[in-house]
Amino acid sequence: MGAGGRRDPSEYTSIICEVFYDASRRKNGVRPVVGQPFPNDMKVECAKAIRALPLGTQIKLSVVETEKEGSRPFLYSSYKWAYDIIK
């Protein structure tokens, strides 16, 4: 990781994700669709606006795998970045 916690842009991967209802958190979440380079059960931390899209909406995001101490790995995409709605 670079200075100030910033990552090199080459560390990010562009994948297709979907909005789903996360029963464990009782709110919408985002996860990779089946067939992407990450497991479908990984969660994506991203903009609230993306999580507010209708369930099943597919979005193309740039993500990086990360983890916080004491938690399982997850994918991160900055809330500031643009995203593309696929369907």
mmCIF file of the C-alpha atoms, coordinates in Angstrom:
data_MODEL
# 
_entry.id   MODEL 
# 
loop_
_atom_site.group_PDB 
_atom_site.id 
_atom_site.type_symbol 
_atom_site.label_atom_id 
_atom_site.label_alt_id 
_atom_site.label_comp_id 
_atom_site.label_asym_id 
_atom_site.label_entity_id 
_atom_site.label_seq_id 
_atom_site.pdbx_PDB_ins_code 
_atom_site.Cartn_x 
_atom_site.Cartn_y 
_atom_site.Cartn_z 
_atom_site.occupancy 
_atom_site.B_iso_or_equiv 
_atom_site.pdbx_formal_charge 
_atom_site.auth_seq_id 
_atom_site.auth_comp_id 
_atom_site.auth_asym_id 
_atom_site.auth_atom_id 
_atom_site.pdbx_PDB_model_num 
ATOM 1  C CA . MET A 1 1  ? 0.000   0.000   0.000   1.00 0.00 ? 1  MET A CA 1 
ATOM 2  C CA . GLY A 1 2  ? 1.329   3.439   -0.886  1.00 0.00 ? 2  GLY A CA 1 
ATOM 3  C CA . ALA A 1 3  ? 1.636   6.566   1.215   1.00 0.00 ? 3  ALA A CA 1 
ATOM 4  C CA . GLY A 1 4  ? -1.513  7.647   3.015   1.00 0.00 ? 4  GLY A CA 1 
ATOM 5  C CA . GLY A 1 5  ? -3.189  4.280   2.519   1.00 0.00 ? 5  GLY A CA 1 
ATOM 6  C CA . ARG A 1 6  ? -3.581  4.787   -1.230  1.00 0.00 ? 6  ARG A CA 1 
ATOM 7  C CA . ARG A 1 7  ? -3.224  1.871   -3.587  1.00 0.00 ? 7  ARG A CA 1 
ATOM 8  C CA . ASP A 1 8  ? -1.669  1.791   -7.011  1.00 0.00 ? 8  ASP A CA 1 
ATOM 9  C CA . PRO A 1 9  ? -4.378  1.891   -9.724  1.00 0.00 ? 9  PRO A CA 1 
ATOM 10 C CA . SER A 1 10 ? -2.935  -1.307  -11.206 1.00 0.00 ? 10 SER A CA 1 
ATOM 11 C CA . GLU A 1 11 ? -4.112  -3.195  -8.077  1.00 0.00 ? 11 GLU A CA 1 
ATOM 12 C CA . TYR A 1 12 ? -7.787  -2.646  -9.000  1.00 0.00 ? 12 TYR A CA 1 
ATOM 13 C CA . THR A 1 13 ? -9.805  -5.088  -11.081 1.00 0.00 ? 13 THR A CA 1 
ATOM 14 C CA . SER A 1 14 ? -12.916 -4.218  -13.074 1.00 0.00 ? 14 SER A CA 1 
ATOM 15 C CA . ILE A 1 15 ? -15.757 -6.666  -12.344 1.00 0.00 ? 15 ILE A CA 1 
ATOM 16 C CA . ILE A 1 16 ? -19.516 -6.960  -12.662 1.00 0.00 ? 16 ILE A CA 1 
ATOM 17 C CA . CYS A 1 17 ? -21.432 -6.877  -9.383  1.00 0.00 ? 17 CYS A CA 1 
ATOM 18 C CA . GLU A 1 18 ? -25.096 -7.077  -8.406  1.00 0.00 ? 18 GLU A CA 1 
ATOM 19 C CA . VAL A 1 19 ? -27.314 -5.479  -5.795  1.00 0.00 ? 19 VAL A CA 1 
ATOM 20 C CA . PHE A 1 20 ? -28.828 -8.082  -3.452  1.00 0.00 ? 20 PHE A CA 1 
ATOM 21 C CA . TYR A 1 21 ? -30.704 -8.177  -0.156  1.00 0.00 ? 21 TYR A CA 1 
ATOM 22 C CA . ASP A 1 22 ? -28.198 -9.028  2.588   1.00 0.00 ? 22 ASP A CA 1 
ATOM 23 C CA . ALA A 1 23 ? -30.332 -10.829 5.184   1.00 0.00 ? 23 ALA A CA 1 
ATOM 24 C CA . SER A 1 24 ? -27.493 -10.867 7.746   1.00 0.00 ? 24 SER A CA 1 
ATOM 25 C CA . ARG A 1 25 ? -27.353 -7.049  7.712   1.00 0.00 ? 25 ARG A CA 1 
ATOM 26 C CA . ARG A 1 26 ? -31.063 -6.562  6.904   1.00 0.00 ? 26 ARG A CA 1 
ATOM 27 C CA . LYS A 1 27 ? -30.309 -4.136  4.061   1.00 0.00 ? 27 LYS A CA 1 
ATOM 28 C CA . ASN A 1 28 ? -29.146 -4.112  0.456   1.00 0.00 ? 28 ASN A CA 1 
ATOM 29 C CA . GLY A 1 29 ? -25.583 -5.086  -0.318  1.00 0.00 ? 29 GLY A CA 1 
ATOM 30 C CA . VAL A 1 30 ? -23.385 -5.570  -3.375  1.00 0.00 ? 30 VAL A CA 1 
ATOM 31 C CA . ARG A 1 31 ? -21.542 -8.750  -4.406  1.00 0.00 ? 31 ARG A CA 1 
ATOM 32 C CA . PRO A 1 32 ? -19.723 -10.062 -7.496  1.00 0.00 ? 32 PRO A CA 1 
ATOM 33 C CA . VAL A 1 33 ? -21.910 -11.948 -9.976  1.00 0.00 ? 33 VAL A CA 1 
ATOM 34 C CA . VAL A 1 34 ? -21.139 -15.622 -10.575 1.00 0.00 ? 34 VAL A CA 1 
ATOM 35 C CA . GLY A 1 35 ? -18.247 -16.073 -13.020 1.00 0.00 ? 35 GLY A CA 1 
ATOM 36 C CA . GLN A 1 36 ? -16.198 -13.085 -11.862 1.00 0.00 ? 36 GLN A CA 1 
ATOM 37 C CA . PRO A 1 37 ? -12.648 -13.524 -10.478 1.00 0.00 ? 37 PRO A CA 1 
ATOM 38 C CA . PHE A 1 38 ? -13.941 -13.243 -6.882  1.00 0.00 ? 38 PHE A CA 1 
ATOM 39 C CA . PRO A 1 39 ? -16.379 -15.542 -5.029  1.00 0.00 ? 39 PRO A CA 1 
ATOM 40 C CA . ASN A 1 40 ? -20.064 -14.640 -5.186  1.00 0.00 ? 40 ASN A CA 1 
ATOM 41 C CA . ASP A 1 41 ? -20.250 -14.533 -1.365  1.00 0.00 ? 41 ASP A CA 1 
ATOM 42 C CA . MET A 1 42 ? -17.695 -11.698 -1.002  1.00 0.00 ? 42 MET A CA 1 
ATOM 43 C CA . LYS A 1 43 ? -19.249 -8.378  -0.106  1.00 0.00 ? 43 LYS A CA 1 
ATOM 44 C CA . VAL A 1 44 ? -18.368 -5.108  -1.854  1.00 0.00 ? 44 VAL A CA 1 
ATOM 45 C CA . GLU A 1 45 ? -17.984 -1.868  0.080   1.00 0.00 ? 45 GLU A CA 1 
ATOM 46 C CA . CYS A 1 46 ? -19.125 0.907   -2.261  1.00 0.00 ? 46 CYS A CA 1 
ATOM 47 C CA . ALA A 1 47 ? -21.280 4.027   -2.618  1.00 0.00 ? 47 ALA A CA 1 
ATOM 48 C CA . LYS A 1 48 ? -24.684 4.146   -0.903  1.00 0.00 ? 48 LYS A CA 1 
ATOM 49 C CA . ALA A 1 49 ? -26.182 5.229   -4.232  1.00 0.00 ? 49 ALA A CA 1 
ATOM 50 C CA . ILE A 1 50 ? -25.248 1.849   -5.705  1.00 0.00 ? 50 ILE A CA 1 
ATOM 51 C CA . ARG A 1 51 ? -26.833 -0.063  -2.813  1.00 0.00 ? 51 ARG A CA 1 
ATOM 52 C CA . ALA A 1 52 ? -30.001 2.018   -3.323  1.00 0.00 ? 52 ALA A CA 1 
ATOM 53 C CA . LEU A 1 53 ? -30.464 0.683   -6.871  1.00 0.00 ? 53 LEU A CA 1 
ATOM 54 C CA . PRO A 1 54 ? -33.187 -1.940  -7.427  1.00 0.00 ? 54 PRO A CA 1 
ATOM 55 C CA . LEU A 1 55 ? -32.374 -5.519  -6.385  1.00 0.00 ? 55 LEU A CA 1 
ATOM 56 C CA . GLY A 1 56 ? -30.739 -7.473  -9.204  1.00 0.00 ? 56 GLY A CA 1 
ATOM 57 C CA . THR A 1 57 ? -29.207 -4.393  -10.850 1.00 0.00 ? 57 THR A CA 1 
ATOM 58 C CA . GLN A 1 58 ? -25.778 -5.227  -12.296 1.00 0.00 ? 58 GLN A CA 1 
ATOM 59 C CA . ILE A 1 59 ? -22.979 -2.679  -12.080 1.00 0.00 ? 59 ILE A CA 1 
ATOM 60 C CA . LYS A 1 60 ? -19.419 -2.593  -13.393 1.00 0.00 ? 60 LYS A CA 1 
ATOM 61 C CA . LEU A 1 61 ? -17.027 -1.503  -10.621 1.00 0.00 ? 61 LEU A CA 1 
ATOM 62 C CA . SER A 1 62 ? -13.288 -1.245  -10.083 1.00 0.00 ? 62 SER A CA 1 
ATOM 63 C CA . VAL A 1 63 ? -12.480 -3.152  -6.878  1.00 0.00 ? 63 VAL A CA 1 
ATOM 64 C CA . VAL A 1 64 ? -9.552  -4.282  -4.772  1.00 0.00 ? 64 VAL A CA 1 
ATOM 65 C CA . GLU A 1 65 ? -9.549  -7.109  -2.222  1.00 0.00 ? 65 GLU A CA 1 
ATOM 66 C CA . THR A 1 66 ? -8.861  -5.927  1.309   1.00 0.00 ? 66 THR A CA 1 
ATOM 67 C CA . GLU A 1 67 ? -9.641  -6.785  4.913   1.00 0.00 ? 67 GLU A CA 1 
ATOM 68 C CA . LYS A 1 68 ? -9.960  -5.017  8.225   1.00 0.00 ? 68 LYS A CA 1 
ATOM 69 C CA . GLU A 1 69 ? -8.330  -6.541  11.265  1.00 0.00 ? 69 GLU A CA 1 
ATOM 70 C CA . GLY A 1 70 ? -10.574 -9.218  12.690  1.00 0.00 ? 70 GLY A CA 1 
ATOM 71 C CA . SER A 1 71 ? -12.914 -9.396  9.694   1.00 0.00 ? 71 SER A CA 1 
ATOM 72 C CA . ARG A 1 72 ? -13.139 -11.542 6.610   1.00 0.00 ? 72 ARG A CA 1 
ATOM 73 C CA . PRO A 1 73 ? -11.786 -10.259 3.266   1.00 0.00 ? 73 PRO A CA 1 
ATOM 74 C CA . PHE A 1 74 ? -14.060 -8.018  1.206   1.00 0.00 ? 74 PHE A CA 1 
ATOM 75 C CA . LEU A 1 75 ? -13.912 -5.942  -1.962  1.00 0.00 ? 75 LEU A CA 1 
ATOM 76 C CA . TYR A 1 76 ? -13.576 -2.162  -1.877  1.00 0.00 ? 76 TYR A CA 1 
ATOM 77 C CA . SER A 1 77 ? -14.621 0.401   -4.484  1.00 0.00 ? 77 SER A CA 1 
ATOM 78 C CA . SER A 1 78 ? -14.421 4.096   -3.607  1.00 0.00 ? 78 SER A CA 1 
ATOM 79 C CA . TYR A 1 79 ? -17.723 5.917   -3.254  1.00 0.00 ? 79 TYR A CA 1 
ATOM 80 C CA . LYS A 1 80 ? -16.169 8.746   -5.316  1.00 0.00 ? 80 LYS A CA 1 
ATOM 81 C CA . TRP A 1 81 ? -15.651 6.654   -8.459  1.00 0.00 ? 81 TRP A CA 1 
ATOM 82 C CA . ALA A 1 82 ? -17.930 6.466   -11.450 1.00 0.00 ? 82 ALA A CA 1 
ATOM 83 C CA . TYR A 1 83 ? -19.680 3.186   -12.162 1.00 0.00 ? 83 TYR A CA 1 
ATOM 84 C CA . ASP A 1 84 ? -21.580 1.757   -15.106 1.00 0.00 ? 84 ASP A CA 1 
ATOM 85 C CA . ILE A 1 85 ? -25.027 0.170   -14.814 1.00 0.00 ? 85 ILE A CA 1 
ATOM 86 C CA . ILE A 1 86 ? -25.051 -2.961  -16.963 1.00 0.00 ? 86 ILE A CA 1 
ATOM 87 C CA . LYS A 1 87 ? -28.716 -3.968  -16.505 1.00 0.00 ? 87 LYS A CA 1 
# 
